[in-house]
Amino acid sequence: MKTFYEDWPETFVSRLDMLRALDDRGSTRRLYLERTGAIFDALAEEIRTVVAGHPETRRE
């Protein structure tokens, strides 16, 4: 079975792996854990704003 990244350049795949590792480390840091609620609230508000402005979701 082919992997998703099989035909991708090795340097790109290794950079993705590094970013994934950094993301995993960042999500366990104290500041992130303390502010998780605020982070998700801010993201949810941004998403609501974008969805409300999308032509397919407008109620008229």
RONU-123672 format. One record per residue: residue in three letters; x, y, z of N, C-alpha, C in turn. Coordinates in pm, 1 decimal, padded with zeros to 6 digits. Atoms other than C-alpha are relative to their C-alpha. Layout:
BEGIN
> ALA | X | Y | Z | X | Y | Z | X | Y | Z
...
//
This chain:
BEGIN
> MET | 00084.0 | -00118.4 | 00000.0 | 00000.0 | 00000.0 | 00000.0 | 00088.8 | 00125.2 | 00000.0
> LYS | -00078.0 | -00122.2 | 00008.3 | 00135.7 | 00342.1 | -00094.7 | -00032.9 | 00091.4 | 00117.0
> THR | 00025.4 | -00101.9 | -00100.9 | 00180.6 | 00604.6 | 00170.6 | -00034.3 | 00130.3 | -00070.1
> PHE | 00041.8 | -00127.9 | 00057.0 | 00041.4 | 00951.4 | 00114.6 | 00119.7 | 00080.4 | -00050.8
> TYR | -00117.3 | -00081.0 | 00032.9 | 00389.8 | 01107.6 | 00103.6 | 00102.5 | -00071.8 | -00087.3
> GLU | -00098.1 | 00082.5 | 00071.4 | 00557.8 | 00838.7 | -00107.0 | 00068.5 | 00072.2 | -00116.0
> ASP | -00057.6 | -00066.2 | 00117.2 | 00610.4 | 01054.2 | -00417.3 | 00044.9 | 00143.2 | 00027.8
> TRP | -00037.9 | -00135.9 | -00036.0 | 00689.2 | 01376.1 | -00229.2 | 00150.1 | 00006.1 | 00023.5
> PRO | -00144.3 | -00013.1 | -00026.0 | 01045.9 | 01512.4 | -00200.1 | 00031.8 | -00029.2 | 00147.1
> GLU | -00038.3 | 00040.1 | -00135.9 | 01224.5 | 01372.0 | 00105.7 | 00021.6 | 00120.8 | 00091.7
> THR | -00023.6 | -00118.2 | -00084.1 | 01326.1 | 01719.4 | 00227.2 | -00131.5 | 00059.3 | 00048.8
> PHE | 00130.5 | -00052.7 | -00039.5 | 00963.3 | 01831.4 | 00229.8 | -00062.9 | -00086.1 | 00108.9
> VAL | 00057.2 | 00092.6 | -00098.1 | 00850.0 | 01523.2 | 00420.6 | 00071.9 | 00013.2 | 00133.9
> SER | -00073.5 | -00013.9 | -00126.5 | 01128.2 | 01564.4 | 00678.5 | -00035.2 | 00131.1 | 00068.6
> ARG | 00042.1 | -00127.2 | -00060.8 | 01027.2 | 01928.9 | 00731.2 | -00139.1 | -00012.8 | 00060.7
> LEU | 00132.0 | 00024.7 | -00058.4 | 00668.5 | 01818.8 | 00784.0 | 00011.8 | -00074.4 | 00132.5
> ASP | -00022.6 | 00074.5 | -00124.3 | 00791.4 | 01571.9 | 01045.4 | 00051.9 | 00091.2 | 00110.3
> MET | -00052.1 | -00094.1 | -00100.1 | 00987.3 | 01848.3 | 01221.1 | -00110.4 | 00092.0 | 00050.5
> LEU | 00110.6 | -00086.9 | -00041.0 | 00684.0 | 02078.8 | 01221.5 | -00098.7 | -00074.4 | 00088.9
> ARG | 00090.5 | 00082.1 | -00080.8 | 00468.8 | 01797.1 | 01358.0 | 00055.7 | -00017.7 | 00141.5
> ALA | -00064.0 | 00016.9 | -00130.8 | 00718.4 | 01738.4 | 01640.8 | -00005.5 | 00129.5 | 00080.1
> LEU | 00008.5 | -00128.5 | -00069.8 | 00730.2 | 02109.5 | 01725.5 | -00141.9 | 00028.3 | 00046.4
> ASP | 00139.4 | -00020.7 | -00036.7 | 00351.8 | 02126.9 | 01725.2 | -00038.1 | -00085.8 | 00120.1
> ASP | 00028.0 | 00088.4 | -00113.4 | 00331.0 | 01828.9 | 01960.2 | 00060.9 | 00054.7 | 00128.1
> ARG | -00064.2 | -00056.2 | -00119.4 | 00578.7 | 01991.5 | 02198.8 | -00071.5 | 00125.5 | 00046.7
> GLY | 00066.3 | -00124.9 | -00036.1 | 00403.1 | 02327.4 | 02187.1 | -00132.8 | -00022.5 | 00068.7
> SER | 00132.4 | 00023.7 | -00057.4 | 00066.1 | 02177.8 | 02273.6 | 00005.9 | -00051.1 | 00142.8
> THR | -00011.4 | 00045.6 | -00139.0 | 00201.8 | 02045.0 | 02603.7 | 00064.1 | 00105.2 | 00090.2
> ARG | -00061.9 | -00105.3 | -00082.0 | 00360.0 | 02369.9 | 02723.1 | -00103.3 | 00064.2 | 00091.0
> ARG | 00088.2 | -00054.1 | -00103.4 | 00215.9 | 02533.1 | 03032.1 | -00087.0 | 00115.2 | -00051.0
> LEU | 00075.9 | -00114.9 | 00047.4 | 00112.7 | 02859.2 | 02863.2 | -00113.3 | -00043.8 | -00092.0
> TYR | 00104.3 | 00049.0 | 00090.2 | -00076.7 | 02673.5 | 02591.5 | -00110.9 | -00067.0 | 00079.8
> LEU | 00100.2 | 00070.9 | -00079.3 | -00249.8 | 02452.1 | 02846.2 | -00084.7 | 00096.6 | 00081.8
> GLU | 00074.1 | -00097.9 | -00079.6 | -00346.2 | 02752.4 | 03060.1 | -00095.2 | 00082.1 | -00086.2
> ARG | 00079.8 | -00087.6 | 00086.2 | -00486.2 | 02942.4 | 02763.7 | -00082.0 | -00074.9 | -00103.8
> THR | 00072.0 | 00080.5 | 00098.7 | -00651.5 | 02656.8 | 02574.9 | -00141.6 | 00051.6 | -00022.7
> GLY | 00137.2 | -00049.2 | 00013.0 | -01002.6 | 02787.3 | 02645.1 | -00007.3 | 00128.0 | -00080.2
> ALA | -00000.3 | -00127.5 | 00071.2 | -00922.7 | 03138.1 | 02524.8 | 00038.7 | -00018.6 | -00146.3
> ILE | -00042.8 | 00026.9 | 00137.8 | -00746.4 | 03003.3 | 02215.4 | -00116.2 | -00056.1 | -00081.6
> PHE | 00111.2 | 00059.9 | 00073.5 | -01044.1 | 02788.9 | 02115.0 | -00117.6 | 00095.9 | -00013.1
> ASP | 00105.5 | -00100.3 | 00011.0 | -01291.9 | 03069.2 | 02191.6 | 00029.7 | 00097.8 | -00113.2
> ALA | -00038.6 | -00093.3 | 00106.1 | -01097.8 | 03304.9 | 01963.0 | -00013.5 | -00064.9 | -00137.4
> LEU | 00013.2 | 00070.6 | 00127.9 | -01080.4 | 03045.4 | 01685.7 | -00145.9 | -00019.7 | -00037.7
> ALA | 00142.3 | 00021.6 | 00027.4 | -01451.1 | 02968.2 | 01717.9 | -00065.7 | 00128.8 | -00047.4
> GLU | 00057.2 | -00128.2 | 00041.1 | -01537.7 | 03337.5 | 01690.0 | 00042.1 | 00034.9 | -00142.6
> GLU | -00046.1 | -00024.8 | 00137.1 | -01323.6 | 03373.0 | 01377.4 | -00076.0 | -00087.0 | -00099.5
> ILE | 00072.7 | 00091.4 | 00088.6 | -01493.7 | 03070.1 | 01223.1 | -00144.4 | 00044.7 | -00015.9
> ARG | 00138.5 | -00048.6 | 00009.1 | -01841.3 | 03202.6 | 01308.5 | -00009.0 | 00122.1 | -00090.7
> THR | -00000.4 | -00120.2 | 00083.2 | -01752.7 | 03535.3 | 01144.4 | 00013.4 | -00035.6 | -00147.4
> VAL | -00020.2 | 00040.8 | 00139.6 | -01628.7 | 03368.0 | 00826.1 | -00123.6 | -00070.4 | -00053.7
> VAL | 00118.4 | 00074.4 | 00044.4 | -01927.5 | 03132.8 | 00805.4 | -00118.2 | 00094.5 | -00018.5
> ALA | 00111.3 | -00094.6 | 00011.2 | -02173.1 | 03417.1 | 00866.3 | 00011.6 | 00085.0 | -00126.4
> GLY | -00019.6 | -00080.7 | 00119.2 | -02019.9 | 03609.0 | 00575.5 | -00000.1 | -00079.0 | -00129.7
> HIS | -00002.9 | 00083.8 | 00120.1 | -02021.9 | 03314.7 | 00335.1 | -00136.3 | 00004.9 | -00068.3
> PRO | 00127.7 | -00014.5 | 00071.3 | -02289.6 | 03351.4 | 00062.9 | -00094.8 | -00119.1 | 00016.0
> GLU | 00087.5 | 00116.7 | -00011.8 | -02419.7 | 02996.1 | 00106.8 | -00063.2 | -00013.4 | 00138.3
> THR | 00054.5 | 00012.4 | -00135.4 | -02488.4 | 03045.0 | 00479.0 | -00079.9 | 00122.0 | 00043.4
> ARG | 00076.1 | -00120.8 | -00036.3 | -02652.9 | 03387.7 | 00472.1 | -00149.0 | -00029.8 | -00001.0
> ARG | 00146.6 | 00014.1 | -00006.8 | -03015.1 | 03394.2 | 00579.9 | -00062.7 | 00133.9 | -00034.2
> GLU | 00063.5 | -00125.8 | 00041.8 | -03223.1 | 03652.8 | 00403.4 | -00148.7 | -00012.6 | 00002.3
//
